[in-house]
Amino acid sequence: MPERLFVCTPSKLSSYADCPRRYRHTYLDRPAPQKGPAWAHNSLGASVHTALRNWWDLPVERRDNAALPRLLRATWVREGYRDDEQERAVYERALGWLEAYTADLDPELELLGVERTVAAKTAVLALSGRADRIDARGGEAVIVDYKTGRTGLDVDDARGSLALALYAFAAERVFRRPCRKVELHHLPTGTVAAHEHTPESIARHVSRAEDTARDIVAAEKALAEGTPPDEAFPTRPGSLCSWCDFRRVCPAGAQAPVKESWAAVETTPTGPVPA
C-alpha cells in the first residue's frame, strides 16, 4: 500500500520546525493545553488583514481611503491590549498604514485571488495554504504577503520564506501559469521585499517541506509506539519561547523572559510577525 500523504499547511510545517513540542500541543494533544492570553500583535495583524481583504471586495469605484475607517472598525479585534488608550493609539497607527498603503495601489489591479486558498500534492504532501493576495502580472501569478510586525524585512526574508515558496508552488498548479515572484509588503514602513524564484529554488523549498513532514510522521509513530511525548516531540528553546501560547506548560518556556500580551505593539512593532 502506498504511504498516505501528509496533509498540511505551511504554518503547520513551520510550527514543527520552530518547536516540536509546540506542534504537539497545537495539533496532537487532546484536550490541548490551555493557551495564554491573546496577543495584541496577533489582534492587530488579523484586523489589518481582514480590512484589506474587505477593501478589495468593494466595487472598484469605492476602493479609496474614505472606506478604510469603517472597514477597520468593523474588523477590529480588541484582545490583548494593555488598556483602551493603547488600543486607540494602535488603531490610529493601523489606519495610517492602510491609508498610506492603499493610496499607492491601483484599485483596478488584476487579481487572481484575495485570501485565496491554493493546494497541490507531491509524493509526500497534500499541501494547502491561504495567500493574502495573488496578483496577475504579465501572464504570471505573483504571491503577495502582508506583514504588520517586525521591521527590517529584506530580500533574504522573501527568499527564505517556506510559506511564500509553497504558495507559489501551489498557485502555479491551480492557475496554470508561471508563479515565481513572491513579495512581502510591510505596511508599517511601506516597503516591499521581493524575490524571483527559479524552478530549482522552489523545488528546494518543497523538498525541505517534505523532509519536515517525514520528521513529523516519524515522531508521531514514535509517540504511538510508546516513546514519552517530550522525547518524541522535544522542546526547542529559543527567542520564540517568550511569545509561545504554551509557555506556561513548558519548562523551557517558563525560563524565558516574560512578555506582556501588548509588548509587541507598545512602540514600533517588534517581536513575532503576525500571520
N, C-alpha and C positions, 0 to 999 in steps of 0.2 A: 504494500500500500504506500502511495506517495505521502511525504510528510505534509501535515496540514499547514497552510500559510499562516504566518503570524500577522494578526490583524492589529494595525497600529496607526497612530498619528505621529507627526514629528515631535509633538510635545511629550508623548508617551515615551518615545525613544530617548529624548533629551532628559527626561526625568530620571531614567535609569543611569544614563551616562553621568549625570550630576551626582547622584547618590542612590545606590541600590536600595538602601533602607527606606528612603522617601518613596521610591517606586512601590515597594511592598505595601507601605501604609496606604498609598493612594489607590492602587489597583488590585491588591490581593486581599488585604486584611478585611474581614467582615465579622463583626462591625469594624469599620475603620476607626482608629483613634480619633478623639476629639481634636479638632483643629484649634489653633489660637485665634485671636480676634482678627477681623478683617483688616486688610492693609489699605491705607488711604491711596497709595500709589496704584494699586490694582483698581480701586474705585475710579480714580482719575482716568486711567487708561481705558477702562471699559466705557466711561462716559464719552470720551472724545471719539473713540472708535465708532460707537453707535451713532453719535451725532453726525459724523462724516458719512456713514452709510445712509442715514436718512436724508442728508443733503443731496446725495446722488439720486435718491428715489424721487426727489421733487421734479416737477416739469422743468424743462431747460430754462424757461423764462423766469422761474422763481429761484434759481440757484444763484443767490447773491448773499452778501453779508447781512442783509436785513433779516434773513430767515434764521440766522445762527443762534441768537439768544433764545428763541423759542425752542429750537431743536435741542440745544444743550440743556436747557431747563427740563425738558421732557425726558431726557435720558440720564439726568444727573443721578449718580449713586452716592449716597451720603455717608456710607460706612467708613470708619477708620480715622476720621479727622479728630484732631485734638479738641476743637470746640467750634462753635458757629463762626467765630471771627476768622479762624484759619480756613474753614470751608469756603467762606465768601471770597477770601483772598485768592484761593486756588481756583475757584470758579472763574473769577475775573481774568486770572492768568490764562486759563484754558481757553476762554472765549477770545482773548487776544491772539493766541496761537492759531485758532481756527480762522479768525478774520484775516490774519496775515497769509495763512496757507491758501485759503480758497481764493484770495484776491489774485493770486498768480496762476490759478487753474483755469483752463478753458472749459466752461460749463458744457460745451458740446463735444468734449473729448470722447473718442470712440472707446467704449469699454466692452470687454468680454465678460466681466463679472465684478460685482462688489460683494465682499464677504462670500465668495463663491467656493463651494466645496469641489475639489478635484480629487480624482482617485486613479490608481494604477496598480498593477500587480507585477511582481517579479517572481523568480523561482522560490523566493523565501517569504516575501512580504505581500500582504494585502493592505496597501497604503492608502490613506485618505487624509486630507487636510483642508482647512479653510483659509484661503488667501484674502487679505484685506482688499486688494484690488488687483485686477488683471487688465492691463491696457492692451489695445490693438494698435500696433505701430508698424507701419510699412510691411504689412503681411506677417508680422511676428507677434507673439504674445510676450508681454513684459510683466514680471511679478513686482508688485509694489507692497511694501510692508510699512505701516505707520509705527513710529516709536515716540513715546512721550516720557521716557525715563532718562537714563544716564546720558551725559554729554560725551563728546569725543568719538562718535561713531565714524568710521572711515572705511575705505575700500576693503581693508582686511576683514572687517566685520561682515561686509556683504559677501566677500569671497568665502569666508569660513562658515557661514550660516548653513547648518544642515537643513533647517526648515525651508529656507528660500530655495535651496537646490532641489529638495524633494518636491516642493510646489512646482518648480519649473519642469521637472521630470514628468509629473502627473499632468500638468497643463498641456504639455506638448502632445500627449496622447489623447486628452479629452478634446482639444480644439483642432487637432490635426494640422498644426502649424508650428514652425520652429519656436522654441522658448528658451532663450539663452541668457537674456539680461534680467538681473534682479536688482532691486533698489530698496534701500532703507531711507524713508522720509522722516527726518527728525523734526517734529513740529516745534519744540521749544526754540530751536536755533534756525529753523528754516533751511537746513542743509540736507543734501541728498548724497548718500554713499552708494555708489553703483558698481556692479561688476558684470562683465560679459563672460559667461561660462563657455566652455567648449564641451563637445560630447564626452571627451575624456574626463574633464573635471566633474561633470555631472555623474558619470559612471563611478568615479571615486567616492563621491558622497553616497551614492546608492549602495556601493559595496560596504562603506562604513556603517550605513544603517542596517544592512543585512547582518554584519558582524555583531552589532549590538543586539539585534533580535535573537541571534543564536545564543548569545550570552544569557539573555533573559530566559529563553526556553530551557537552557541548561540549569539555571538557578531555580526555576520553577520545578523542574524534575527532581533536583536535589532536595528541595523542600518537601515535595510529595513523598520522597523516599525516606524521610526522617531526619535530614540534616537540620540542626537548630536554625530557626529563622534568621538570627543575627549572623550566622555563618554563611547561609545561602545568600542573604542579602545584607552585606556588611555596610556599616556607615562609612561615608567618605567625607571626613571633616574638611571644612574649608570656609571661605568667606561667606558662602551662601547660608551657612548654619544659622546665622543671626536672623535671617529672613525666612526661615523654614516654618511652614504651617505646623509641623510636628515637633518643633524644638522642645516642647515641654515633656515629651515622652521619649526623648532620645538622650542618652548620657553625654554624647559628644556635643549635641546641640545645647544642652544645659550649661556647658562650659563656655559657650560662645558669648560675646558681648550682647547684652540685651538691647534690642532696637524697639523704640516705641512704634506703634502702628502708623503714626503720622510722620515718622522721622524723614522719610524719603521725599516728602513734599514740603518740608519746612522752608527750604530755600530753593536754589536751582536744583532741579531733580537729580538725585543720585540714587545709588542702590540698584536693585534688580529692575530690569526693563519689563514693564507690563506687557502682557501678550497682545 
